[in-house]
Amino acid sequence: MRFLRNAASVGFATLFSRILGFVRDTMVAAALGAGPVADAFVVAFRLPSLMRRLLAEGAVNTAFVPLYGEAEQAREGQAFSDAVFTQVGLLFLVVTALALPAMPLLIRAIAPGFAESGGRVALAVVLSRITFAYCLATALTVVASAVLNVHGRFTASAYAPSLLNVVTILALLAASWQGWREEALARLLAWSLFAGGIAQGALVFAALRRAGLGLRFVRPRWTPPVRRFFLLALPGVAAGGVTQVNAFVGLVVASPEPGAVTWLYYADRVYQLPLGIVAVALGSALLPELAHASAMGDEEAECGLLSRAAEFALFLSLPAALALIVLARPIVSVLFERGAFQAADAAATALALAGFAAGLPAFVGAKVLQPLFFARTRMRVPFLIGVAGVVTDVVLSVALFPVWHQTGIALAAAASGWINLVLLAVAARWEGLLRLDVMARRRLPRLLLAAGIMAITLWLLMPFAQAWTDAGLPVLRRIAGLAVLCGGGLAAYLAACLVFGGIDRRFGRQALASEKPPPR
C-alpha cells in the first residue's frame, strides 16, 4: 500500500541521515570528550534542536497537515499556506530577537547546574547565540516540508537533515587539519549548525519550486484559519514532542553533574536512530493518509492504515529496543570510545542508552495512535496525555537522578513513554478509533515472540563477540565485530518472524510497491 511505500522511503532517508549523524558524533566525541566544553556545546545544540523538533513533530505535523487538507478542498490551500508561512516566520523572528540578549538567563534556566562552573555558562551562552539563529531558518523549512508531504512528496524533506551532518563533518575535518583546540572547535561546530540550516532550507525550497508549490510572504493577517492553526499547534507541541521535552528535562536535571549532560546526549543520539527512522516515517506518511481517509469517511481504509502502521512499528521498534538493551556497552564502545572519550564515559553512556531503549516501543507506538486524533483535529486528548507524560518524566527524573544518576533520567523518560502510550490506547479505544484487522491481531503477538528469540540469541553471542569489539583493537575490526553481532541477531529475528508468521514474503514488497496516489 502507498502508506508503507512512503514510510519506507522516509525511513531509508532518515537512516542515511542518522548514519551521517553517527559519523559526526563519533568525531565530536573524540575531539571534545565529555568535559566542560562538550557540556556547553551539547546545551547549545539541544536548544535550537528542541525547538525544531517540537515545531516539526508537534505543531506543523499535527495542526498544519489536516487544516491544509481542508483548505485544499475549498481551493484555498495556497492562501492558507502563505499565511501560516508568514506568521511562523514572524513568530520565530521575534523569538530569536528576544532570545539573543536574554541568552545568559536562558542558559541558567535550562542548565542550572552550570552555575557551579562559570566557564560552562559563558561558553554555552556564546555558542547558543550562534546556534539559535538556526531556529528561524528551520521554522520556515518545516512549513515548506509540510506542504510537500501533504502532496505526497517526501524525498527532499526526508534527506534535508543529511545536509546538516555533511556540513558539520566537513567543519570537523577542517578543524582537525588545522589542529584547533576544544573551544575554537566548539565555536566552529556552532557556526556549522547555522550553515547546515541554511543548506537544508535551500534543498527543500528548491523542491517546492520544482513541484510548483511555492510559498511566499504575504501581509500578516490574523484570519480564522490562521488562528485555528495556532490554537491546534499549541497542544500539538505537547502531544507530538514528548520525547524532545523529556530530553530537555534530562538536560536540566543532569546539569549539576559534570559529564552527565554529554553522556545523556550520546545515549540519546544512538536511541534516536531507530526512533527517528520509524517515528519520523510514521509521522510523515501516516497522518496525511489518515486525514484523507477521515475526510472521506472511509472507516475500512482507516482500519487498514492503522493495522499496517502497527505492524510496521512493532516489526522495527521492538527488536531495536531489545538489541540496544542487550548490546548497549559494545555499541557505545565501538561508536564513541576513542580519543578524549574514555572507558568510564562509554560505560556511563551505555547505562543511559539501555534505560532510553526500554521506552522505544512506547514512543513509536504513540506515533501510530496520535494521528488518529490529529487527523480529526481533536488535539485536547493527546495534549492532556502528553502533559501527563511530561509530568511523569519530571517527577521521576528528580526522584531517580540522586540515586541512579544519568540512568535514572533515561528510565524516567522510558516510563513517561509507556504512560503516554497506555493512556492514548485507552482514549482511542474509548472513542472507537482503535480498530485492528484480523491480520494485525494475528501478527503482532508473533512479532513479540520473534523479538524475544532474537534477544536470547544476542545474549548468547555476546561472549564470542567481545574479542572483536573491545576498546584498543583496530577500528575496522571493532566495527566488523559489531556488524556481525547485529547481523546474527537480525538473521535470528527474521527467521523467527517467517517461521512463526510474524511477517510473510509479501511484507517487503508491500512497503516498496509503487502505487499512484489517489486524487485528493
Secondary structure as GFF3:
##gff-version 3
##sequence-region A 1 520
A	DSSP	alpha_helix	2	32	.	.	.	ID=ss1
A	DSSP	alpha_helix	36	54	.	.	.	ID=ss2
A	DSSP	pi_helix	55	64	.	.	.	ID=ss3
A	DSSP	alpha_helix	65	73	.	.	.	ID=ss4
A	DSSP	alpha_helix	77	99	.	.	.	ID=ss5
A	DSSP	alpha_helix	103	110	.	.	.	ID=ss6
A	DSSP	three_ten_helix	112	116	.	.	.	ID=ss7
A	DSSP	alpha_helix	118	132	.	.	.	ID=ss8
A	DSSP	alpha_helix	134	150	.	.	.	ID=ss9
A	DSSP	alpha_helix	155	178	.	.	.	ID=ss10
A	DSSP	alpha_helix	182	210	.	.	.	ID=ss11
A	DSSP	alpha_helix	224	240	.	.	.	ID=ss12
A	DSSP	alpha_helix	242	254	.	.	.	ID=ss13
A	DSSP	alpha_helix	260	275	.	.	.	ID=ss14
A	DSSP	pi_helix	276	280	.	.	.	ID=ss15
A	DSSP	alpha_helix	281	296	.	.	.	ID=ss16
A	DSSP	alpha_helix	299	326	.	.	.	ID=ss17
A	DSSP	alpha_helix	328	336	.	.	.	ID=ss18
A	DSSP	alpha_helix	343	357	.	.	.	ID=ss19
A	DSSP	alpha_helix	360	374	.	.	.	ID=ss20
A	DSSP	alpha_helix	380	430	.	.	.	ID=ss21
A	DSSP	alpha_helix	438	469	.	.	.	ID=ss22
A	DSSP	alpha_helix	475	500	.	.	.	ID=ss23
A	DSSP	alpha_helix	506	512	.	.	.	ID=ss24
###
